[in-house]
Amino acid sequence: MIDEHTLAFIREHTGDDVRQLALQAARYPLVDMRVAATQIEGRRLAAAKLPAWAATDGVMYPVRLSMEQCSSEATARYKASLVGGSRLADLTGGFGIDCSYMSERFDEATYIERNEELCRIARHNFGLLGLPIRVVNGNSAEVLPSMPVQDWIFLDPARRDGVGNKVVALSDCEPDVCQLEKLLLQKAVRVMVKCSPMLDISLAISQLTSVREVHVVSVGNECKELLLILGGTTGHGIEVRTVNFHGSGVQTFDYALEEEQAASCSYTSTVGRYLYEPNSSMMKAGCFRLPAGRYGLQKLHRNTHLYTSDTLVPDFPGRVFEVKNIDGFGKNELKLLSSELKKANIAVRNFPERPEALRKRLKLADGGDVYLFATTLADEKRVIIRCVKA
């Protein structure tokens, strides 16, 4: 696929700045610099995002946008853990990361992609990795009607409009899952839809009639993916699963949607010894009352999604802090706080001021071991909770 001169150049300049290499293109007339730059940048991005692929010599990479949009190894493995059976069809193949990992759980898998270049790359990589995946260059909406029935269909609708602007709503993406829902469930027992992490979950559930599971996936406490599982039945309404991969561990919190809707919790104006901040997946899922009952905690305010207790709950799915002091917003209190600290990590929760403005008022540098949460308690009092990681 790539000539020998360009391959040699790629190996020799793997760690170089592609912008600088582009300026030197005239020095290397036998090298296809556009191809070389794409592969060098792809390898760099894959080193952090796709370590197993990056460690495989000969893997071909697509343009930067496709690399940025593809799943990470962690999220691809997670999706693969949810599926299995005889037949899989990936209707929006892209770089092929999701299809490659999910295919290992099926007897046969089909990758469908309308971009001919991505299909060419997928054929090469699947062959290199020993994955017997059938590659089809075509439009999924046109291929779907004649497709044999599958155990699972996966699709990650394109989240950009005709002029390249980002879109979020399912009906604005391509293909439109809302229009295809009935046909998708005629062609598969279950369907997995990867959505924008910005998508409103309640809106998506209202637009689709067959959502059975919602998975909110974060990596390093940054929400990366929202997965909707259509078809089948759980027997417990809609199941919500939140997962956050952090370091070498994983935080999970699973519940039925109606559990959160029916949950109640107690609110407090007294901050205990420990403070709990839910991870990004729980926040995205809108799971705010249920954690209090599950872990024996009190919530600081109806709209303050922080919790407290006097005894440590180490397995809370989020960050846990030990409270050192509660500071008010009086002039003297702020002056004392500023004199006692040189730097701190500042966050605001249910508070009218932005972190940058508060940092400027307190004259504090960013970082260090101290964490300041400016927030509102159940009695509407505004405070700064000074703490360190538990």
C-alpha positions in Angstrom: 0.0 0.0 0.0 2.9 2.4 0.7 6.1 2.4 -1.4 9.4 1.4 0.2 10.9 4.9 0.3 7.9 6.3 2.1 7.8 3.4 4.5 11.5 3.9 5.4 10.9 7.6 5.9 8.0 6.9 8.3 10.1 4.5 10.4 13.0 7.0 10.5 10.9 10.0 11.4 8.2 8.4 13.7 8.7 10.8 16.5 9.1 14.0 14.4 6.8 17.0 14.1 4.7 16.4 10.9 4.4 20.2 10.3 8.1 20.5 10.2 8.4 17.5 7.9 5.9 19.0 5.5 8.1 22.1 5.1 11.0 19.8 4.2 9.1 17.8 1.5 11.3 19.1 -1.3 14.3 17.4 0.3 12.6 14.0 -0.1 11.3 13.8 -3.7 10.9 10.0 -3.5 8.7 10.2 -0.4 4.9 10.7 -0.5 4.9 13.3 2.3 1.2 13.5 2.6 1.0 9.8 3.3 4.0 9.8 5.5 2.6 12.7 7.6 -0.7 10.9 8.0 1.0 7.7 9.2 3.4 9.4 11.6 0.6 11.4 13.2 -1.6 8.3 13.3 1.1 6.3 15.1 1.5 9.2 17.6 -2.2 9.4 18.4 -2.5 5.6 18.6 0.4 5.3 21.1 -1.9 6.7 23.9 -5.3 5.8 22.5 -4.7 2.3 20.9 -1.6 0.9 22.5 -2.1 -2.7 21.1 -2.5 -1.4 17.6 0.4 1.0 17.9 2.6 -1.9 19.0 1.8 -3.8 15.8 4.1 -3.0 13.0 2.4 -2.4 9.6 -0.9 -1.0 10.9 -2.2 1.7 8.5 -3.8 4.9 9.9 -6.5 7.2 8.5 -6.5 11.0 8.5 -6.5 12.9 11.8 -10.3 13.4 12.0 -11.0 9.6 11.8 -8.3 9.0 14.4 -9.9 11.6 16.7 -13.4 10.1 16.2 -12.5 6.4 16.7 -12.9 4.6 20.0 -10.1 4.1 22.4 -8.9 0.6 23.2 -10.6 0.8 26.6 -14.0 1.8 25.3 -13.8 -0.7 22.4 -13.1 -3.5 24.8 -16.0 -2.4 26.9 -18.4 -2.5 24.0 -17.1 -5.9 23.1 -17.9 -7.2 26.6 -21.6 -6.3 26.0 -22.1 -8.4 22.8 -21.8 -11.9 21.4 -23.4 -14.4 19.1 -23.2 -15.7 15.6 -23.4 -12.6 13.4 -22.4 -8.9 13.8 -22.8 -6.1 11.4 -21.1 -2.7 11.9 -23.0 -0.2 9.7 -20.6 2.7 10.2 -17.2 1.0 10.2 -14.8 4.0 10.3 -11.3 3.1 11.3 -12.6 -0.3 12.4 -11.6 -0.3 16.1 -15.0 -1.2 17.5 -15.6 -3.8 14.8 -12.2 -5.4 15.3 -12.8 -5.9 19.1 -16.4 -6.9 18.8 -15.8 -9.3 16.0 -13.9 -11.6 18.3 -17.2 -12.4 20.1 -18.9 -13.6 16.9 -18.6 -16.3 14.4 -18.8 -13.8 11.5 -18.6 -10.0 11.3 -19.3 -7.5 8.5 -17.8 -4.1 8.4 -19.8 -1.5 6.2 -18.3 1.9 5.4 -19.1 4.4 2.6 -15.6 5.9 2.5 -13.5 3.8 0.1 -10.2 4.9 1.6 -11.3 3.7 5.1 -12.4 0.4 3.6 -9.0 0.0 2.0 -7.3 0.7 5.3 -9.7 -1.7 7.1 -9.0 -4.6 4.7 -5.3 -4.1 5.3 -5.4 -3.9 9.0 -7.9 -6.7 9.5 -5.8 -9.0 7.4 -2.6 -7.9 9.3 -4.3 -8.7 12.6 -5.8 -12.0 11.5 -9.4 -10.9 11.7 -11.7 -12.5 9.2 -14.0 -9.6 8.9 -16.0 -9.0 5.6 -15.5 -5.5 4.4 -18.3 -3.8 2.4 -17.9 -0.4 0.7 -21.4 1.0 0.7 -24.0 3.2 2.3 -25.5 1.5 5.4 -29.0 2.8 4.7 -28.9 1.2 1.3 -27.2 -2.1 2.4 -29.5 -2.6 5.5 -32.8 -3.6 3.7 -31.2 -6.6 2.0 -28.9 -7.6 4.9 -29.5 -11.0 6.5 -30.7 -11.0 10.1 -27.9 -10.4 12.6 -27.5 -11.1 16.3 -26.2 -7.6 16.8 -26.0 -4.4 14.7 -23.6 -1.7 15.8 -23.6 1.9 14.4 -21.9 5.1 15.3 -23.8 7.7 13.3 -21.7 10.6 11.9 -22.1 13.6 14.1 -21.3 16.3 11.5 -23.7 18.0 9.1 -23.2 18.6 5.4 -20.8 21.6 6.0 -18.7 19.9 8.7 -20.4 21.4 11.8 -20.8 19.1 14.8 -24.3 17.9 15.7 -25.6 16.0 18.7 -29.3 15.1 18.3 -29.9 11.6 16.9 -32.2 13.0 14.2 -29.4 15.2 12.9 -26.8 12.4 12.6 -26.2 10.2 9.6 -27.7 7.7 9.4 -30.8 8.8 11.3 -31.4 6.1 13.9 -34.9 7.5 14.7 -36.0 6.8 11.1 -34.3 3.5 10.9 -35.2 2.1 14.3 -38.0 -0.2 13.1 -35.9 -1.6 10.2 -32.8 -2.0 12.5 -34.8 -4.2 14.9 -36.2 -6.2 12.0 -32.6 -7.0 10.9 -31.1 -7.6 14.4 -32.0 -9.1 17.7 -30.2 -6.2 19.4 -28.8 -2.9 18.3 -26.0 -0.8 19.9 -25.9 2.9 19.0 -22.9 4.9 20.0 -23.9 8.5 20.6 -22.3 11.9 21.4 -21.5 12.2 25.1 -23.3 15.6 24.8 -26.6 13.9 23.9 -29.6 14.5 26.3 -30.4 11.0 27.5 -34.0 11.7 28.3 -34.5 13.1 24.9 -33.0 10.1 23.2 -35.2 7.7 25.2 -38.3 9.8 24.2 -37.3 9.7 20.5 -36.7 5.9 20.4 -39.2 3.4 21.5 -37.0 0.4 22.1 -34.2 1.6 24.4 -33.5 -1.2 27.0 -30.0 -0.1 28.3 -28.1 3.1 28.6 -24.3 2.9 29.1 -22.3 6.0 30.1 -18.6 5.4 29.6 -15.8 7.7 30.9 -12.0 7.4 30.7 -9.9 9.3 33.2 -13.2 10.9 34.5 -13.9 12.4 31.1 -17.2 11.2 29.5 -16.3 9.7 26.2 -19.3 7.7 25.0 -23.0 7.2 25.5 -24.3 3.8 24.3 -27.9 2.9 23.7 -28.9 -0.7 23.5 -32.1 -1.3 21.5 -34.3 -4.4 21.5 -34.6 -7.3 23.9 -35.9 -6.9 27.4 -34.3 -6.5 30.8 -37.4 -7.2 32.8 -36.7 -4.1 34.9 -37.5 -1.2 32.6 -34.5 0.7 31.3 -31.2 -0.3 32.9 -28.5 2.4 33.3 -24.8 1.4 33.6 -22.1 4.0 34.4 -18.4 3.1 34.1 -15.3 5.2 34.6 -11.9 3.7 33.6 -9.2 5.4 35.7 -5.6 4.4 36.0 -5.6 0.6 36.3 -9.0 0.5 37.9 -12.7 0.9 37.0 -15.6 2.5 38.8 -19.2 1.2 38.1 -22.6 2.1 39.3 -25.7 0.3 37.8 -29.3 1.0 38.4 -32.8 0.9 36.9 -33.9 4.3 35.6 -37.0 4.2 37.7 -34.9 3.7 40.8 -33.4 7.1 40.5 -36.7 8.6 39.6 -38.3 7.2 42.8 -35.3 7.7 45.1 -35.3 10.2 47.9 -32.4 11.4 50.0 -31.7 13.7 53.0 -30.1 17.1 52.6 -27.7 18.7 55.1 -26.2 22.0 56.0 -23.5 20.3 58.0 -20.4 19.0 56.2 -19.1 15.8 57.7 -15.5 14.5 57.8 -15.6 13.3 54.2 -16.8 14.8 50.9 -17.8 12.8 47.8 -17.8 13.9 44.2 -19.5 11.6 41.7 -17.5 10.7 38.6 -18.4 12.1 35.2 -20.4 9.1 34.1 -22.8 9.4 37.1 -23.1 13.1 36.5 -24.0 12.6 32.8 -26.5 9.9 33.7 -28.3 12.3 36.0 -27.9 9.9 38.9 -28.1 12.4 41.8 -30.3 11.0 44.6 -29.8 7.3 44.5 -26.1 7.3 45.5 -27.0 8.9 48.9 -29.2 5.9 49.8 -26.8 3.3 48.3 -23.8 4.5 50.3 -25.4 6.0 53.4 -24.6 9.6 52.5 -26.2 13.0 52.8 -26.5 15.4 49.9 -25.4 19.0 50.5 -28.3 20.5 48.5 -30.9 19.5 46.0 -28.8 21.1 43.2 -25.4 20.5 44.7 -24.2 17.1 43.5 -21.8 16.6 46.4 -22.3 14.2 49.3 -20.9 13.9 52.9 -20.5 11.5 55.8 -18.5 11.1 59.0 -17.3 7.6 58.2 -15.3 6.8 55.1 -17.0 5.0 52.1 -13.9 4.0 50.1 -15.7 2.4 47.2 -17.7 5.4 46.2 -17.7 5.8 42.4 -16.0 9.1 42.2 -13.5 11.2 44.1 -13.3 11.1 47.9 -11.9 13.9 50.0 -11.1 14.5 53.7 -12.5 17.8 54.9 -10.1 20.1 56.6 -12.1 23.2 57.1 -15.3 25.1 56.1 -14.7 28.7 55.1 -17.4 31.3 54.6 -17.4 34.2 52.2 -16.9 37.1 54.7 -14.1 39.5 53.9 -12.0 38.4 56.8 -12.6 34.7 56.1 -11.5 35.0 52.5 -8.5 37.1 53.6 -7.5 34.4 56.1 -7.9 31.6 53.5 -5.8 33.5 51.0 -3.0 34.0 53.6 -3.0 30.3 54.5 -2.7 29.0 51.0 -0.5 29.7 48.0 -2.1 27.4 45.5 -5.1 25.1 45.3 -7.4 23.1 43.0 -10.7 25.1 42.8 -14.1 23.7 41.7 -17.5 25.3 41.9 -20.8 23.3 42.4 -24.2 25.0 42.5 -22.4 28.3 42.9 -22.7 31.6 40.9 -19.1 32.4 40.4 -16.7 30.8 37.9 -13.5 29.0 39.2 -11.3 31.6 37.4 -12.9 34.5 39.1 -12.7 32.9 42.5 -9.1 32.0 42.0 -8.3 35.7 41.1 -10.2 36.9 44.2 -8.3 34.5 46.4 -5.0 35.2 44.6 -4.1 31.5 44.4 -2.0 29.6 41.9 -3.5 26.4 40.4 -2.5 22.9 41.6 -1.2 21.4 44.8 -2.7 19.0 47.3 -5.5 21.2 48.6 -8.9 21.2 46.9 -11.5 24.0 47.4 -15.1 23.4 46.6 -17.2 26.6 46.5 -20.8 25.4 46.9 -24.2 25.9 48.4 -25.5 24.0 51.4 -29.1 22.9 52.1 -29.8 26.1 54.1 -28.7 28.1 51.1 -25.5 29.2 52.8 -22.5 29.5 50.5 -19.2 28.1 51.7 -15.8 27.0 50.6 -15.0 23.4 51.6 -11.3 23.0 52.1 -10.1 19.4 51.7 -7.5 16.9 50.6 -7.9 13.6 48.8 -8.8 10.8 51.2 
